[in-house]
């Protein structure tokens, strides 16, 4: 299998969800990810996933899933647009109402894997997220949930904000949910053993959760979840659980960990 560095992050998060599903007390509980990982001929061991990354990946996925379920329950005719979807099984986990149309966007080689291991579960858009033309493939006139799980730090400069502006200008209204890295957290990612193993230079983030309101995309902050304060931290193994609870003592420190942000537009 020949995938570029960024494309291999699809396997990183897949394997994290697979490892979580095998725990005695899983946080996300995604056996489909474990099944897919078992079928792929790839040296997952080289990713060097630590328990802390497995748990944080599973927890942020669960809270983003919660946001998607709430939106599609309120808008059973919605569009869900999963940006940089990788091999995420979110559509299967969320099981949206039958009137919801789900679109997955990623590099063509990643979508080839989706067609092989997750066939027929969504509409596929093969594109780089920084491209100008692909949003035209997304229907308009319906409530739209934009999902960006793990995308922000890998889009250079203001390209993430520019993408959001294009999308909110194209669709009629809805919500954006993402895991929001601070600038420090995004910078520090490149020193994480897993990211170093792939040779990725992650660098993009923002500190103030209201900063995206200034992007010209019509966003209004609707919620910030600081995941080190989440009750499911109780399922983290030590010392990750102790570290999360220490960070939870300060909002500033909490924001350096995983957080899920929701915006309305």
Buried (B, 14 or more C-beta within 10 A) or exposed (E): EEBEEBBBBBBBBBBBBBBBBEBEEBBBBBEBBBEBBEEBEBEBEEBBBBBBBBBBBBBBBBBBBBBBBBBBEEBEEBBBBBBBBBBBBBBEBBEBEEEBBBBBBBBEBBBBBBEEBBEEBBBBBBBBBBEEEBBEBBBEEBBBBBBBBBBBBBBEEEBBBBBBBBBBEBBEEBBBBBBBBBBEBBBBBBEBEBBEBBEBEBBBBBBEBEBBBEBEBBBEBBBBBBBBBBEBBEBBEEEBBEBBBEBBEEEEEBBBBBBBBBBEB
